[in-house]
Amino acid sequence: MTAEQGTGRGRPVVVLTGASSGIGRATAHELAAHGYALVLAARREGELAALARELDPSGARVLAVPTDVTDAASRRALVAAAHAQFGRIDILINNAGVTIERGWWWDDPDPLRVLRVNLESPVEMTRLVLPEMRARGSGHVVNIGSVAGRVATQGLYSASKFGLRGFSLALRRELLGSGVEVSLVAPGFVKSEMTAGARLPMPGPEVVARAVAGVLLRPRREVVVPRIYRLLALLDALWPGLGDVLVRRVVIARRYGHSARP
């Protein structure tokens, strides 16, 4: 769906979660430049409001809605705010995500929050927007996954992203012929708050933002960015022992700051 195709108020309306920083912020800038109307959602109200003003000082086509995607009432309020401002939702981008940045997941006091944010909230957000998309016969759900959803690296994070990948690919098939598209954009390591502690060479989040804009213009089931990570996923599938070495020496040691053994 292009911005030129329009909506009842002249522009396709995008709901974007996790919009206040990293991939979400870069995606907001990219889509604003393409002319989409944006409903930006994140927990940090100040950063979110500042981003909305930066993108559209008039407030006519960018709306900031402070949202906790793990809370059912907050999710419903986000959808209601989008309808109140723009009358519809054409595109949902499930971008909000968290990880366990340091230490082992089993030592974290609440490791299941990773599943609530990364997997449960995209499922629930999708449930809220699907009825209108199916009734209208058009729409697009874009889930921001991860290469960790194809190459297992960290228990809870990979579990959430493996689940999101399965959900996305299956949902796409469930909706074939309905007019509703489903795409998965799976980044490798890119610069963001989530990867701030990683001692790895990384591109900026703009590479993911461009991929999101690309699947909106030309829907695809799955896009991996940067492209080098496609090779990593293939190597792990064909030679999992090599994957063990790479994960232990590169991801665990350099991302989490500790070795595979105490």
SERO-4910 file (N, C-alpha, C, O; in steps of 0.05 Angstrom, whole numbers):
BEGIN
 pado doro    nc1    nc2    nc3   cac1   cac2   cac3    cc1    cc2    cc3    oc1    oc2    oc3
  Met    A     17    -24      0      0      0      0     18     25      0     35     27     17
  Thr    A     14     42    -18     29     67    -20     15     90     -7    -10     89     -4
  Ala    A     30    110      0     18    134     12      0    148     -8    -20    161     -1
  Glu    A      6    145    -34    -10    158    -54    -38    145    -58    -56    158    -68
  Gln    A    -41    119    -49    -67    107    -52    -87    119    -34   -111    120    -40
  Gly    A    -78    129    -11    -95    145      6   -114    129     23   -117    105     21
  Thr    A   -128    143     41   -149    133     58   -172    152     57   -172    171     41
  Gly    A   -192    148     74   -214    167     76   -205    195     82   -219    214     75
  Arg    A   -182    197     95   -172    224    101   -146    230     85   -131    248     93
  Gly    A   -141    215     64   -120    222     46    -94    207     48    -78    208     30
  Arg    A    -89    192     70    -64    178     74    -69    151     87    -87    149    103
  Pro    A    -54    131     80    -55    106     95    -46    111    124    -28    126    129
  Val    A    -60     98    143    -55    103    171    -40     79    183    -48     56    181
  Val    A    -17     85    195      1     65    206      1     67    237      5     89    247
  Val    A     -4     45    250      1     44    279     28     30    283     32      7    274
  Leu    A     46     44    297     74     34    301     80     33    330     80     53    344
  Thr    A     85      9    341     92      6    369    122      7    372    137      3    353
  Gly    A    130     13    397    159     16    402    172     38    386    194     36    377
  Ala    A    157     61    384    165     81    364    185    102    375    196    117    359
  Ser    A    190    102    401    205    124    412    235    123    409    249    143    413
  Ser    A    246    100    401    275     97    399    282     75    379    265     60    371
  Gly    A    308     74    372    318     52    356    304     48    329    300     67    314
  Ile    A    297     23    324    284     16    299    258     30    296    251     39    274
  Gly    A    243     33    318    217     46    316    219     75    308    204     85    291
  Arg    A    238     89    320    242    117    314    251    121    284    241    138    270
  Ala    A    270    104    276    279    105    248    256     99    229    254    112    208
  Thr    A    240     80    236    217     73    218    197     96    217    186    101    196
  Ala    A    192    109    240    174    132    240    184    154    221    168    165    205
  His    A    210    159    221    221    179    203    218    171    174    211    187    157
  Glu    A    224    145    169    223    135    141    194    137    130    190    146    108
  Leu    A    175    128    146    147    128    136    135    156    135    119    161    117
  Ala    A    144    174    153    134    201    151    144    214    125    130    229    112
  Ala    A    169    207    118    180    218     93    165    207     68    164    220     47
  His    A    153    184     71    137    172     49    108    182     49     93    174     31
  Gly    A    101    198     69     74    209     69     53    195     84     29    201     81
  Tyr    A     60    175     99     40    160    115     30    177    139     45    193    149
  Ala    A      5    172    147     -4    182    173      4    163    194      2    138    190
  Leu    A     14    173    217     27    155    237     13    158    264      7    180    273
  Val    A      9    135    276      1    134    304     24    120    319     28     96    317
  Leu    A     38    136    334     63    127    347     57    118    376     44    132    391
  Ala    A     65     94    383     60     83    409     86     74    422    103     62    410
  Ala    A     89     81    448    111     73    465    105     81    493     86     95    498
  Arg    A    120     71    512    115     77    540    126    105    548    114    118    565
  Arg    A    147    114    535    160    139    544    146    163    531    151    169    508
  Glu    A    129    175    546    112    196    536    127    220    526    120    231    505
  Gly    A    147    229    540    162    253    532    176    249    505    174    266    488
  Glu    A    191    226    503    205    221    478    186    218    454    191    226    432
  Leu    A    163    205    460    143    200    439    131    226    429    128    230    405
  Ala    A    124    244    448    112    269    440    132    287    425    125    300    406
  Ala    A    157    286    433    178    301    419    182    291    391    185    307    372
  Leu    A    181    265    387    183    254    361    160    262    343    164    269    320
  Ala    A    136    261    354    113    269    338    114    298    329    108    305    306
  Arg    A    123    315    347    126    344    340    148    347    319    145    364    301
  Glu    A    169    332    321    191    334    302    182    326    274    189    338    254
  Leu    A    165    305    273    156    295    247    134    312    235    133    314    210
  Asp    A    117    323    252     94    338    242     86    359    263     69    353    279
  Pro    A     98    383    262     91    403    282     61    410    283     51    419    303
  Ser    A     48    406    260     19    413    260      2    393    275    -20    400    284
  Gly    A     12    369    278     -4    348    292    -26    336    275    -42    321    285
  Ala    A    -27    343    249    -49    334    232    -45    305    223    -65    291    219
  Arg    A    -21    296    219    -17    269    209      1    251    226      7    229    218
  Val    A      9    261    249     25    244    268     13    247    296     11    269    306
  Leu    A      5    225    307     -7    224    334     10    207    352     17    185    345
  Ala    A     16    218    376     31    203    396     11    192    417     -4    208    428
  Val    A     13    166    423     -5    154    442     12    138    462     20    115    455
  Pro    A     17    148    486     33    132    505     18    105    510     -5    105    517
  Thr    A     33     83    508     21     57    508     39     37    521     63     36    516
  Asp    A     27     20    538     40     -4    548     28    -28    533      6    -36    538
  Val    A     44    -39    514     32    -60    497     26    -85    511     13   -103    500
  Thr    A     36    -88    536     29   -112    552      3   -110    567     -6   -129    579
  Asp    A     -9    -86    566    -34    -81    580    -58    -80    561    -58    -65    542
  Ala    A    -78    -97    566   -101    -99    548   -115    -73    544   -123    -65    522
  Ala    A   -120    -59    566   -134    -33    565   -118    -12    549   -130      3    534
  Ser    A    -92    -13    553    -75      6    538    -75      0    508    -75     19    492
  Arg    A    -75    -25    501    -76    -32    473   -102    -23    460   -103    -12    438
  Arg    A   -124    -27    475   -150    -19    464   -152     12    462   -163     22    443
  Ala    A   -140     26    481   -140     55    479   -123     65    456   -130     85    443
  Leu    A   -102     51    449    -86     58    426   -102     56    400   -102     74    383
  Val    A   -116     34    397   -133     30    373   -155     51    372   -161     61    351
  Ala    A   -167     56    395   -189     76    396   -179    104    388   -192    119    375
  Ala    A   -155    110    398   -143    137    391   -138    139    361   -142    160    350
  Ala    A   -128    118    349   -123    118    320   -149    122    305   -150    138    286
  His    A   -170    109    313   -196    112    300   -207    140    304   -219    152    286
  Ala    A   -204    151    328   -215    177    334   -201    199    317   -214    218    308
  Gln    A   -175    195    313   -160    215    298   -162    212    268   -165    232    254
  Phe    A   -161    187    258   -159    183    230   -182    166    218   -185    165    193
  Gly    A   -198    153    235   -221    139    225   -216    110    217   -235     96    211
  Arg    A   -191    101    217   -185     74    208   -155     67    214   -140     85    221
  Ile    A   -149     42    211   -121     32    213   -116     15    188   -129     -5    184
  Asp    A    -97     24    172    -90      9    148    -67    -10    152    -66    -31    140
  Ile    A    -48     -2    169    -23    -17    173    -17    -19    203    -18      2    217
  Leu    A    -10    -42    212      0    -46    239     28    -56    238     34    -76    225
  Ile    A     47    -42    251     74    -50    253     80    -57    282     83    -39    299
  Asn    A     83    -83    288     89    -92    315    120    -92    318    133   -111    311
  Asn    A    130    -70    330    159    -66    332    168    -68    361    192    -74    366
  Ala    A    151    -62    381    160    -62    409    173    -88    416    164   -109    410
  Gly    A    196    -86    429    211   -110    437    230   -104    460    240    -82    463
  Val    A    235   -125    475    255   -124    497    271   -149    497    264   -169    484
  Thr    A    294   -148    511    310   -172    515    321   -171    543    317   -152    558
  Ile    A    336   -191    551    350   -192    576    379   -185    569    393   -201    558
  Glu    A    386   -160    576    411   -149    566    436   -160    578    456   -163    565
  Arg    A    435   -167    604    459   -177    617    452   -202    634    429   -204    644
  Gly    A    471   -220    636    466   -244    652    449   -265    638    440   -261    615
  Trp    A    445   -287    651    430   -309    641    400   -304    646    393   -293    667
  Trp    A    383   -313    628    355   -307    631    344   -320    656    325   -310    668
  Trp    A    354   -343    664    343   -357    688    350   -342    714    338   -349    735
  Asp    A    368   -323    713    374   -307    737    358   -281    738    359   -267    758
  Asp    A    344   -275    716    328   -250    715    303   -253    732    290   -274    732
  Pro    A    295   -232    746    271   -234    763    245   -237    748    225   -248    759
  Asp    A    244   -229    723    219   -231    707    225   -237    678    220   -220    661
  Pro    A    236   -261    672    244   -266    644    220   -268    625    223   -263    601
  Leu    A    196   -275    636    173   -278    618    163   -252    607    146   -252    589
  Arg    A    173   -229    617    165   -204    604    174   -203    575    161   -189    559
  Val    A    195   -217    568    204   -218    541    183   -231    523    178   -221    501
  Leu    A    170   -252    532    149   -264    517    124   -246    516    110   -245    495
  Arg    A    118   -232    537     95   -215    538     97   -192    518     78   -186    503
  Val    A    121   -180    517    125   -157    499    129   -167    470    117   -156    451
  Asn    A    146   -186    466    155   -194    439    136   -212    424    136   -212    399
  Leu    A    120   -227    439    102   -247    425     73   -242    432     56   -241    414
  Glu    A     66   -240    457     38   -238    464     27   -211    454      4   -211    444
  Ser    A     41   -189    457     30   -164    449     26   -162    419      5   -151    411
  Pro    A     44   -172    402     37   -171    373     13   -188    366     -3   -180    349
  Val    A      9   -211    379    -15   -227    375    -40   -212    382    -59   -211    367
  Glu    A    -39   -199    406    -63   -185    415    -68   -160    399    -91   -153    393
  Met    A    -47   -145    391    -51   -122    374    -63   -130    347    -81   -116    336
  Thr    A    -53   -152    336    -64   -162    311    -93   -169    313   -109   -163    296
  Arg    A   -101   -182    335   -129   -188    340   -147   -164    340   -170   -165    331
  Leu    A   -137   -141    349   -153   -117    351   -157   -104    324   -178    -92    319
  Val    A   -138   -107    305   -141    -93    280   -151   -111    257   -161   -101    237
  Leu    A   -149   -137    261   -157   -155    239   -187   -152    231   -193   -153    207
  Pro    A   -206   -149    249   -234   -148    241   -239   -126    220   -252   -131    200
  Glu    A   -229   -102    225   -234    -80    206   -219    -85    179   -229    -79    158
  Met    A   -194    -96    181   -179   -101    157   -193   -122    139   -195   -119    115
  Arg    A   -202   -144    152   -216   -165    137   -243   -155    126   -250   -162    103
  Ala    A   -257   -139    141   -282   -129    131   -278   -110    108   -295   -110     89
  Arg    A   -256    -95    108   -250    -76     87   -238    -90     63   -239    -80     40
  Gly    A   -225   -114     68   -212   -128     46   -184   -117     40   -174   -120     17
  Ser    A   -172   -102     59   -145    -92     54   -132    -86     81   -146    -81    101
  Gly    A   -106    -86     82    -91    -80    106    -65    -95    105    -60   -111     87
  His    A    -47    -88    124    -21   -100    125    -11   -101    154    -11    -81    168
  Val    A     -3   -125    162     10   -128    189     39   -134    184     46   -153    170
  Val    A     57   -118    196     85   -122    193     96   -127    221     94   -110    239
  Asn    A    108   -151    225    120   -158    251    150   -155    249    163   -165    230
  Ile    A    162   -142    269    191   -139    269    202   -162    286    201   -163    311
  Gly    A    213   -182    272    224   -205    285    254   -202    291    262   -181    300
  Ser    A    269   -222    285    298   -222    290    311   -246    278    298   -267    275
  Val    A    336   -244    270    351   -267    261    352   -287    284    356   -311    279
  Ala    A    350   -278    309    349   -296    332    324   -314    332    322   -332    348
  Gly    A    305   -308    313    282   -325    309    288   -347    289    271   -364    283
  Arg    A    312   -348    278    321   -370    261    347   -382    271    352   -406    266
  Val    A    363   -367    284    388   -377    296    386   -373    326    387   -351    336
  Ala    A    382   -395    341    377   -393    370    402   -383    384    424   -393    381
  Thr    A    398   -362    400    421   -349    414    416   -346    444    433   -354    461
  Gln    A    393   -336    452    386   -331    480    358   -341    485    339   -333    472
  Gly    A    356   -358    506    331   -374    510    305   -359    506    289   -366    489
  Leu    A    300   -339    523    274   -326    522    271   -308    498    249   -307    486
  Tyr    A    292   -294    490    290   -276    467    286   -293    442    268   -286    425
  Ser    A    302   -314    438    298   -331    415    271   -344    415    258   -347    394
  Ala    A    261   -353    438    235   -365    440    214   -345    430    195   -353    415
  Ser    A    216   -320    438    196   -300    430    197   -296    399    177   -292    387
  Lys    A    221   -295    388    224   -288    360    219   -313    342    209   -310    320
  Phe    A    226   -337    352    217   -361    337    187   -362    336    175   -368    316
  Gly    A    174   -356    359    145   -356    360    133   -335    342    113   -340    328
  Leu    A    145   -311    341    134   -289    324    137   -296    295    120   -290    278
  Arg    A    159   -310    288    163   -318    260    142   -338    252    129   -336    231
  Gly    A    137   -358    269    117   -378    263     89   -365    261     73   -372    244
  Phe    A     83   -347    280     57   -333    279     54   -318    253     33   -319    241
  Ser    A     75   -303    245     73   -286    221     69   -303    196     52   -297    180
  Leu    A     85   -324    193     83   -340    169     57   -355    167     45   -357    146
  Ala    A     47   -365    190     22   -379    190     -2   -359    186    -20   -365    171
  Leu    A      0   -336    199    -22   -316    195    -24   -308    166    -46   -304    156
  Arg    A     -1   -304    153     -2   -297    125    -18   -318    109    -34   -310     92
  Arg    A    -13   -343    114    -28   -364    100    -57   -365    108    -75   -370     91
  Glu    A    -63   -360    133    -91   -359    142   -107   -337    128   -131   -339    124
  Leu    A    -92   -316    120   -106   -292    108   -103   -291     78   -112   -272     66
  Leu    A    -92   -312     65    -90   -312     36   -118   -308     24   -137   -322     31
  Gly    A   -120   -290      5   -145   -284     -9   -163   -264      5   -183   -256     -5
  Ser    A   -154   -255     29   -171   -236     44   -165   -208     37   -181   -190     43
  Gly    A   -142   -203     24   -134   -175     18   -116   -164     40   -106   -142     37
  Val    A   -112   -179     62    -95   -170     84    -68   -183     81    -66   -208     80
  Glu    A    -47   -167     80    -19   -177     77     -6   -180    104    -13   -166    123
  Val    A     12   -199    107     28   -202    131     57   -205    123     64   -222    105
  Ser    A     75   -189    135    104   -191    129    119   -192    155    111   -181    175
  Leu    A    142   -206    153    161   -207    176    187   -195    167    199   -203    147
  Val    A    196   -175    182    222   -163    177    241   -172    200    235   -166    224
  Ala    A    262   -186    193    279   -198    214    307   -186    213    323   -193    196
  Pro    A    313   -167    232    340   -155    232    360   -173    247    353   -189    264
  Gly    A    385   -170    238    407   -180    254    414   -158    275    397   -142    282
  Phe    A    438   -158    283    447   -137    302    447   -110    288    461   -106    268
  Val    A    432    -90    298    433    -63    289    435    -45    313    427    -52    335
  Lys    A    445    -21    309    449     -2    332    422      6    343    405     17    329
  Ser    A    419      2    369    395     10    384    401      9    413    423      1    421
  Glu    A    382     18    430    386     16    458    389    -13    467    404    -19    486
  Met    A    375    -31    453    376    -59    460    403    -71    456    411    -90    470
  Thr    A    418    -61    437    444    -72    430    467    -54    439    490    -57    430
  Ala    A    461    -35    457    481    -15    464    506    -28    476    528    -17    474
  Gly    A    503    -50    490    526    -63    503    541    -82    485    561    -94    494
  Ala    A    532    -86    461    545   -106    443    570    -95    431    570    -73    420
  Arg    A    591   -111    432    616   -103    420    618   -116    392    635   -133    388
  Leu    A    600   -107    375    598   -119    348    595    -97    328    584    -76    334
  Pro    A    605   -101    303    601    -81    282    571    -83    274    561   -104    268
  Met    A    558    -60    273    530    -59    268    522    -35    251    533    -13    255
  Pro    A    504    -38    232    493    -15    218    472     -1    235    465    -11    257
  Gly    A    464     22    227    443     37    241    415     25    236    412      9    218
  Pro    A    396     33    252    369     22    249    355     30    223    334     19    217
  Glu    A    366     49    209    354     58    184    352     35    163    334     35    146
  Val    A    370     16    165    369     -7    146    343    -23    150    332    -33    131
  Val    A    334    -24    175    309    -38    181    285    -21    172    266    -31    161
  Ala    A    287      5    177    265     23    169    261     22    139    238     22    130
  Arg    A    282     21    124    279     20     95    267     -7     87    251     -8     68
  Ala    A    274    -28    101    262    -54     95    232    -54    100    216    -65     85
  Val    A    223    -41    122    195    -39    128    180    -23    106    160    -32     96
  Ala    A    192      0     99    179     15     77    178     -1     52    159      1     36
  Gly    A    198    -18     47    198    -34     23    176    -55     22    164    -59      1
  Val    A    171    -68     45    150    -89     44    122    -76     43    103    -89     34
  Leu    A    119    -51     52     94    -38     49     88    -32     20     65    -33     11
  Leu    A    109    -25      5    105    -19    -24    104    -45    -40     88    -46    -60
  Arg    A    119    -65    -32    119    -91    -47    118   -113    -26    139   -122    -17
  Pro    A     94   -122    -18     92   -142      4    109   -167     -1    109   -178    -23
  Arg    A    123   -175     20    138   -200     20    134   -215     46    128   -202     66
  Arg    A    136   -241     45    131   -256     70    152   -252     91    146   -251    115
  Glu    A    178   -250     83    199   -248    102    223   -234     90    231   -241     68
  Val    A    235   -215    104    259   -201     95    279   -201    118    272   -194    141
  Val    A    303   -209    112    325   -210    132    344   -187    125    353   -184    103
  Val    A    350   -170    145    369   -148    142    388   -147    166    380   -153    188
  Pro    A    413   -138    161    427   -137    135    428   -164    122    425   -185    135
  Arg    A    434   -164     96    432   -189     80    451   -210     89    446   -234     86
  Ile    A    474   -202    101    494   -222    109    482   -242    129    492   -265    131
  Tyr    A    461   -234    144    449   -252    164    434   -274    151    428   -295    164
  Arg    A    427   -272    125    414   -294    111    434   -317    110    426   -340    113
  Leu    A    459   -311    105    480   -331    104    484   -344    131    487   -369    133
  Leu    A    483   -329    152    486   -340    179    463   -359    185    468   -381    196
  Ala    A    439   -352    178    416   -370    182    419   -396    166    413   -417    176
  Leu    A    429   -393    141    433   -417    125    454   -435    136    451   -459    137
  Leu    A    477   -423    145    498   -439    157    489   -453    182    496   -476    186
  Asp    A    473   -440    198    463   -453    223    444   -476    216    444   -496    231
  Ala    A    429   -473    195    411   -495    188    426   -519    176    419   -542    182
  Leu    A    447   -513    161    462   -535    148    483   -547    166    487   -571    166
  Trp    A    496   -530    182    518   -540    199    514   -528    227    528   -509    235
  Pro    A    496   -539    243    490   -528    269    514   -528    288    515   -512    306
  Gly    A    533   -547    284    557   -546    300    573   -521    296    584   -510    315
  Leu    A    574   -511    271    587   -486    266    572   -463    279    584   -444    289
  Gly    A    546   -465    279    529   -445    293    536   -445    323    536   -423    335
  Asp    A    540   -468    335    548   -469    363    573   -452    368    574   -436    387
  Val    A    593   -455    351    618   -441    354    614   -411    351    624   -395    368
  Leu    A    599   -403    331    594   -375    326    579   -362    349    586   -340    358
  Val    A    558   -375    358    542   -364    380    559   -362    405    557   -341    419
  Arg    A    574   -382    411    589   -382    436    611   -360    436    614   -345    455
  Arg    A    626   -359    413    649   -341    412    642   -313    405    656   -294    413
  Val    A    621   -309    389    614   -282    380    590   -271    395    593   -249    407
  Val    A    568   -285    395    543   -273    406    545   -272    436    541   -251    448
  Ile    A    550   -296    449    549   -297    478    572   -281    490    568   -264    508
  Ala    A    596   -285    480    619   -272    492    619   -242    487    625   -226    505
  Arg    A    612   -233    463    613   -205    456    587   -190    461    588   -166    465
  Arg    A    565   -204    459    539   -190    464    533   -188    494    525   -167    504
  Tyr    A    536   -211    508    528   -211    536    551   -208    556    547   -206    580
  Gly    A    575   -207    545    598   -201    563    606   -223    581    619   -218    601
  His    A    599   -248    575    609   -271    591    612   -295    573    600   -296    551
  Ser    A    626   -315    583    631   -339    567    608   -358    571    590   -353    587
  Ala    A    609   -380    558    588   -400    559    588   -416    585    568   -429    591
  Arg    A    610   -415    600    611   -428    626    618   -408    648    631   -388    642
  Pro    A    610   -413    673    617   -395    695    647   -393    698    657   -378    715
***
